[in-house]
């Protein structure tokens, strides 16, 4: 049985989110606002032409600062002025293919941006709970068939994966060098599998690529159709992050370290299967499989072992793969038909978290 979240815990607590204009960050900011948290977000401006942040009108609901985590002075001032109790660090260059095009930006954002956030936390005595989000791609992926555990080797072939492994090593250093000596501060890093859900418009991600192709009446081009991923709805890892934040706040020195949040290994699906479900559910679109002409390395198999979160945190996935895909398709179907994005987002949150209603 999964551990339930308490909306009362977050009520009126000061929560700082980096990357709140992104996909996962906008869901988290909206969810925390819904349950009464005092939220401040720090991130780059939302990307045009369409994005979840603007569709939810989040700039009218929370404190919103546009800034780059590579700007240490601006980030430190924002944290110090707000004096947050809880921080979720999500800001990142979050895509593999752009990391090949501009590795320097990827490393400066994901490595030095993370250093800047950790420095701001180190110097701000109000922080009680830090959830530092990296990626499942921080592991040295040898493409074995079982899931990676939190103590498996870190590494990365592509610049994005390497940057996330580096961010984990840096977090470990700060934890052992500084945070362990701060008795009221709990800090942990988290690694989540591939996340899908409504409101994602990033390039080179399977679901938004499907939606764009369908809207333009073009074929959905798959370059690696047999690749498997631990697909999970965006609310799954967010539930883990929020649960971990509460534990860190209440018992700061018990719940540190690293944590995986991913679906059951029985719920892994191929890229082609995901695309086909989207097409079937929307009743539109067609798939074209092509041989990739790029020599860029892309992992074919990647999944996580989440026994630690299951056994110690009492965290389990709530939606299976079919439910995850159908709710994702429903969100986009609602959007394409001109429905109210705020209402569908809120409805899915309430469906996922009945204890928060």
C-alpha positions in Angstrom: 0.0 0.0 0.0 1.4 3.4 -1.0 2.1 6.1 1.6 -0.4 8.9 1.4 0.6 12.5 1.2 -0.8 15.1 3.6 -1.9 18.3 2.0 -1.9 19.8 5.4 1.9 19.4 5.6 2.5 21.8 2.7 -0.2 24.3 3.7 1.4 27.8 3.9 4.9 26.3 3.8 7.3 28.3 1.8 8.4 26.2 -1.2 11.1 27.2 -3.7 11.2 25.5 -7.1 13.8 25.8 -9.7 12.7 25.0 -13.2 9.0 25.7 -12.5 8.4 26.9 -16.1 9.3 23.4 -17.4 7.1 20.3 -17.8 7.6 18.7 -14.4 8.1 22.0 -12.7 4.8 23.5 -13.8 2.9 20.4 -12.6 4.6 20.6 -9.3 4.1 24.3 -8.9 0.4 24.0 -9.7 -0.1 21.1 -7.4 1.6 22.8 -4.5 -0.4 26.0 -5.1 -3.6 23.9 -5.1 -2.9 22.5 -1.7 -2.1 25.9 -0.2 1.7 26.2 -0.3 3.4 29.6 -0.6 5.3 28.9 -3.8 8.2 30.8 -5.5 9.6 29.6 -8.8 12.9 30.5 -10.4 13.5 29.5 -14.0 14.1 30.6 -17.6 11.1 32.2 -19.3 8.6 29.6 -20.5 9.4 28.4 -24.0 7.2 29.5 -26.9 4.9 28.9 -28.7 2.9 26.9 -26.2 3.7 25.6 -22.7 2.0 24.3 -19.6 3.1 27.2 -17.4 1.3 29.8 -19.5 -1.7 27.6 -20.1 -2.1 27.3 -16.3 -1.6 31.0 -15.8 0.9 30.2 -13.1 2.5 33.6 -13.1 -0.8 34.8 -11.6 -0.9 32.1 -8.9 2.7 31.9 -7.5 5.7 34.1 -7.1 7.5 33.9 -10.4 11.1 34.9 -11.0 12.7 34.6 -14.5 16.3 33.8 -14.1 19.1 31.4 -15.1 20.5 29.0 -12.5 24.0 29.8 -13.9 23.5 33.3 -12.5 24.7 32.6 -9.0 24.1 36.1 -7.6 20.5 36.2 -8.8 19.7 32.7 -7.7 21.3 33.2 -4.3 19.4 36.5 -3.8 16.1 34.9 -4.7 16.6 32.1 -2.2 17.8 34.4 0.5 15.0 36.9 0.1 12.3 34.2 0.1 13.7 32.2 3.0 12.1 28.9 1.9 11.6 25.9 4.1 11.5 23.4 1.2 13.4 23.5 -2.1 12.8 21.3 -5.2 15.7 21.6 -7.7 14.4 20.7 -11.2 16.1 23.3 -13.4 18.2 21.6 -16.1 19.0 21.2 -19.8 16.9 18.1 -19.8 17.4 16.5 -23.3 20.0 14.2 -24.7 20.1 15.3 -28.4 20.5 19.1 -27.6 23.4 18.0 -25.3 25.3 16.9 -28.4 24.5 20.1 -30.2 25.7 22.3 -27.4 27.5 20.3 -24.7 28.9 23.4 -23.0 25.4 24.8 -22.2 24.4 21.4 -20.9 27.4 21.1 -18.6 27.2 24.7 -17.4 23.5 24.4 -16.6 23.4 21.0 -15.1 26.7 21.1 -13.3 27.5 24.7 -12.4 23.8 25.6 -12.1 23.4 22.8 -9.5 26.5 24.1 -7.7 24.9 27.5 -7.5 21.8 26.1 -6.1 23.7 24.0 -3.5 25.7 27.1 -2.5 22.4 29.1 -2.0 21.1 26.3 0.2 24.3 26.1 2.2 24.1 29.8 3.0 20.3 29.9 3.8 19.4 28.7 7.3 15.7 28.6 6.7 15.9 25.5 4.4 14.8 22.4 6.1 14.3 20.1 3.2 16.1 19.9 -0.2 15.0 17.5 -3.0 17.6 17.6 -5.7 16.3 16.1 -8.9 18.7 14.6 -11.4 17.8 11.7 -13.8 17.8 8.0 -14.3 20.4 8.7 -17.0 23.0 9.4 -14.3 23.8 5.7 -14.2 26.6 4.2 -16.4 24.2 2.4 -18.7 25.5 -1.0 -19.8 22.1 -1.9 -21.1 21.5 -4.9 -18.8 18.0 -6.1 -18.3 17.5 -5.4 -14.6 17.0 -2.1 -13.0 19.7 0.2 -11.7 20.0 0.6 -8.0 21.0 3.7 -6.1 24.4 2.4 -5.4 25.2 1.4 -9.0 28.0 3.1 -10.9 27.4 6.6 -12.1 28.5 7.7 -15.6 27.3 8.8 -19.0 28.1 8.3 -22.7 26.3 11.4 -23.9 26.9 14.9 -22.5 23.5 15.1 -20.9 23.9 11.8 -19.0 27.5 12.7 -18.0 26.3 16.1 -16.7 23.7 14.4 -14.5 26.2 11.9 -13.1 28.5 14.9 -12.3 25.6 16.6 -10.6 25.1 13.6 -8.4 28.7 13.5 -7.4 28.6 17.2 -6.6 25.5 16.7 -4.5 27.2 13.9 -2.5 30.2 16.1 -1.8 28.0 19.0 -0.5 26.0 16.5 1.6 29.0 15.1 3.3 31.1 18.3 3.5 28.4 20.7 4.6 24.8 19.5 4.9 25.6 16.7 7.4 26.8 19.4 9.8 23.5 21.3 9.5 21.3 19.5 12.0 17.9 20.9 10.7 18.6 20.3 7.0 17.6 17.2 5.2 18.8 16.7 1.7 18.3 13.9 -0.9 18.8 13.4 -4.6 16.2 11.7 -6.8 16.4 9.8 -10.1 13.3 9.2 -12.2 12.6 7.3 -15.3 11.1 8.8 -18.5 8.2 10.9 -17.6 5.1 11.6 -19.8 1.9 13.5 -19.3 0.0 16.5 -20.5 1.7 19.8 -21.0 5.1 18.5 -22.3 6.1 20.3 -25.5 9.8 19.5 -25.6 11.4 18.5 -28.9 12.7 14.9 -29.3 10.3 13.5 -26.7 8.0 10.8 -28.0 4.6 12.1 -26.8 4.9 15.8 -27.8 6.5 14.7 -31.1 3.4 12.6 -31.7 1.0 15.4 -30.8 2.8 17.9 -33.1 2.8 15.5 -36.0 -0.9 14.7 -35.5 -1.8 18.4 -35.4 0.1 19.0 -38.6 -1.2 15.9 -40.2 2.3 14.6 -40.7 3.7 11.1 -40.0 5.1 10.3 -36.6 8.7 9.5 -37.4 10.3 7.0 -35.0 14.1 6.7 -35.2 14.5 4.1 -32.5 11.1 2.3 -32.3 12.3 -0.7 -30.2 13.9 1.4 -27.4 12.3 0.6 -24.1 11.8 3.1 -21.3 10.2 3.1 -17.8 7.4 5.3 -18.8 5.5 6.9 -15.9 3.0 9.7 -15.5 4.5 13.0 -14.4 2.5 12.8 -11.1 4.3 9.6 -10.1 7.8 11.0 -9.5 6.2 14.2 -8.1 4.5 12.1 -5.5 7.8 10.6 -4.6 9.5 14.0 -4.4 6.8 15.4 -2.2 6.8 12.4 0.1 10.5 12.6 0.4 10.4 16.3 1.2 8.0 15.6 4.1 10.3 12.9 5.5 13.4 15.1 5.2 11.6 17.9 7.0 10.5 15.7 9.8 13.6 13.5 10.2 16.4 15.3 8.3 19.2 12.8 9.0 17.3 9.7 8.3 16.1 10.1 4.7 19.2 11.5 2.9 21.0 9.9 0.1 19.7 9.0 -3.3 16.3 7.6 -4.3 14.9 6.0 -7.5 11.3 6.7 -8.5 10.0 4.6 -11.5 7.3 2.2 -12.6 7.2 -1.5 -12.2 9.6 -3.3 -14.5 6.5 -5.1 -15.9 5.3 -1.7 -17.1 8.1 -1.0 -19.5 7.0 -0.2 -23.1 8.7 0.5 -26.4 8.7 3.8 -28.1 6.5 2.4 -30.9 4.0 1.1 -28.4 3.7 4.5 -26.8 3.2 6.2 -30.2 0.6 3.6 -31.2 -1.5 4.1 -28.0 -1.5 7.9 -28.6 -2.6 7.4 -32.2 -5.3 4.9 -31.2 -6.7 7.1 -28.4 -6.8 10.3 -30.4 -8.1 8.5 -33.5 -5.7 10.3 -35.7 -2.1 10.0 -37.0 0.2 7.5 -38.6 3.6 6.1 -37.7 6.6 5.9 -40.0 9.7 4.0 -38.9 13.0 5.1 -40.4 16.7 4.2 -40.0 18.4 6.9 -38.0 21.1 8.7 -40.0 22.8 10.0 -36.9 25.7 8.5 -35.2 24.7 9.9 -31.8 24.5 7.2 -29.1 21.1 6.6 -27.6 20.4 4.0 -24.9 17.9 1.3 -25.9 17.3 -0.2 -22.5 17.1 1.8 -19.3 15.1 1.0 -16.2 15.3 1.5 -12.4 15.1 -0.7 -9.3 12.9 1.2 -6.9 13.0 -1.3 -4.0 14.5 1.3 -1.7 11.6 3.7 -2.2 9.1 0.8 -1.9 10.4 -0.7 1.3 11.6 2.4 3.2 9.4 5.3 2.0 6.3 3.2 1.2 6.2 4.8 -2.2 4.7 2.8 -5.1 3.4 3.8 -8.6 -0.3 4.4 -8.6 -1.1 4.2 -12.3 -0.1 1.3 -14.6 1.3 1.9 -18.1 -2.2 1.8 -19.8 -3.7 4.3 -17.3 -0.6 6.5 -17.7 -0.9 6.5 -21.5 -4.7 7.0 -21.6 -4.5 10.0 -19.1 -1.7 11.5 -21.1 -3.7 11.1 -24.4 -6.8 12.5 -22.7 -5.0 15.6 -21.6 -3.8 16.3 -25.2 -7.2 15.4 -26.7 -8.8 18.0 -24.4 -6.2 20.6 -25.3 -6.6 20.0 -29.1 -10.4 20.3 -28.8 -10.0 23.7 -27.0 -10.9 22.4 -23.5 -9.9 24.1 -20.3 -6.3 23.1 -19.5 -6.5 24.1 -15.9 -9.6 22.0 -15.3 -8.1 18.8 -16.9 -4.9 19.3 -15.0 -6.7 19.7 -11.7 -9.0 16.8 -12.4 -6.0 14.5 -13.1 -4.3 15.7 -9.9 -7.4 14.9 -7.9 -7.8 11.5 -9.6 -4.2 10.6 -8.8 -4.2 12.1 -5.2 -7.6 11.4 -3.7 -6.2 12.0 -0.3 -5.6 15.7 -1.2 -9.1 16.5 -2.2 
